[in-house]
Amino acid sequence: MKNNGPQVTASDQSVAIYGKKNTVNQIMARPREPKRAFVFDVCKTIVEKNFEENVEYSISDNVNWTKKIEYNEIVKYEMIFDEYSFAREDIEELLSGYENRTKLIRNFKTLYIDSVCKYPSENNDFRLDWVFESLCSIVDEASDPTNPIYIEDRNQAIYQLMFYAFTKCQILEKPPKEG
């Protein structure tokens, strides 16, 4: 079999360039599709992960939280808080040994108050979005560029802490007492 010149491959999805007699040839590698076995392994790992959910803190089971949500007319964050309510006990335990716990929760309250002052005509879902985005900016600015945090992890942690602040009556308004 006759060799027609150099064989060039670029298996890492980069561009391969080679030259022959002052002619430059550029070969684009075909994008790789993920291997089905790998995708399956990732799905299996996620399914088998033992998430410690605690339905004790479900929003629908807590009358005080339900009243607070109804009073503040939140829709989006009712669903978000319900999604992340399982972690309340873990957050409580984590923060129990944190010396700046009060300052942390006070900062959530301050951001919420800022949102009320900056956006007096907006609804509470909008204000909570603003608090969330502000917290994301704070975390992103403080992140180590050599060890970046995944956006999904950042968002989950912030939503869990926002829910915790909600349960401690540090964000949103308390409904008036009945009677």
MOBELHU-V773222 format. One record per pair of residues at least 4 apart in sequence whose ideal C-beta (glycine too) atoms are under 7 Angstrom apart, sorted by sequence separation. I is the first residue (numbers start at 1). J is the second residue. If there is no record, write none. Layout:
BEGIN
i=I j=J
i=I j=J
END
This chain:
BEGIN
i=10 j=14
i=19 j=23
i=34 j=38
i=36 j=40
i=37 j=41
i=38 j=42
i=39 j=43
i=40 j=44
i=41 j=45
i=42 j=46
i=43 j=47
i=44 j=48
i=45 j=49
i=62 j=66
i=63 j=67
i=64 j=68
i=65 j=69
i=66 j=70
i=67 j=71
i=68 j=72
i=74 j=78
i=76 j=80
i=77 j=81
i=78 j=82
i=79 j=83
i=80 j=84
i=81 j=85
i=87 j=91
i=88 j=92
i=89 j=93
i=90 j=94
i=91 j=95
i=92 j=96
i=94 j=98
i=100 j=104
i=101 j=105
i=102 j=106
i=103 j=107
i=105 j=109
i=106 j=110
i=107 j=111
i=108 j=112
i=109 j=113
i=110 j=114
i=111 j=115
i=112 j=116
i=113 j=117
i=114 j=118
i=115 j=119
i=116 j=120
i=122 j=126
i=124 j=128
i=125 j=129
i=126 j=130
i=127 j=131
i=128 j=132
i=129 j=133
i=130 j=134
i=131 j=135
i=132 j=136
i=133 j=137
i=134 j=138
i=135 j=139
i=136 j=140
i=137 j=141
i=138 j=142
i=139 j=143
i=149 j=153
i=150 j=154
i=151 j=155
i=152 j=156
i=153 j=157
i=154 j=158
i=155 j=159
i=156 j=160
i=157 j=161
i=158 j=162
i=159 j=163
i=160 j=164
i=161 j=165
i=162 j=166
i=163 j=167
i=164 j=168
i=10 j=15
i=19 j=24
i=34 j=39
i=69 j=74
i=122 j=127
i=143 j=148
i=149 j=154
i=165 j=170
i=166 j=171
i=169 j=174
i=10 j=16
i=59 j=65
i=60 j=66
i=95 j=101
i=143 j=149
i=165 j=171
i=166 j=172
i=9 j=16
i=17 j=24
i=18 j=25
i=59 j=66
i=119 j=126
i=8 j=16
i=119 j=127
i=17 j=26
i=69 j=78
i=162 j=171
i=8 j=18
i=59 j=69
i=139 j=149
i=15 j=26
i=16 j=27
i=116 j=127
i=119 j=130
i=6 j=18
i=115 j=127
i=15 j=28
i=16 j=29
i=5 j=20
i=14 j=29
i=112 j=127
i=115 j=130
i=139 j=154
i=13 j=29
i=115 j=131
i=10 j=27
i=11 j=29
i=13 j=31
i=136 j=154
i=8 j=27
i=10 j=29
i=13 j=32
i=59 j=78
i=112 j=131
i=111 j=131
i=59 j=81
i=136 j=158
i=59 j=82
i=111 j=134
i=135 j=158
i=58 j=82
i=111 j=135
i=59 j=85
i=132 j=158
i=58 j=85
i=57 j=85
i=57 j=86
i=132 j=162
i=57 j=88
i=131 j=162
i=54 j=86
i=57 j=89
i=53 j=86
i=54 j=89
i=131 j=171
i=77 j=125
i=124 j=172
i=76 j=125
i=73 j=123
i=74 j=124
i=75 j=125
i=73 j=124
i=74 j=125
i=77 j=128
i=72 j=124
i=108 j=161
i=74 j=128
i=108 j=162
i=109 j=165
i=108 j=165
i=112 j=171
i=105 j=165
i=109 j=170
i=108 j=170
i=109 j=171
i=105 j=168
i=108 j=171
i=105 j=170
i=91 j=160
i=91 j=161
i=87 j=160
i=91 j=164
i=84 j=159
i=88 j=163
i=84 j=160
i=88 j=164
i=85 j=163
i=80 j=159
i=84 j=163
i=88 j=167
i=81 j=163
i=81 j=166
i=72 j=172
i=72 j=173
i=65 j=167
i=71 j=173
i=68 j=172
i=71 j=175
i=68 j=174
i=68 j=175
i=67 j=175
END
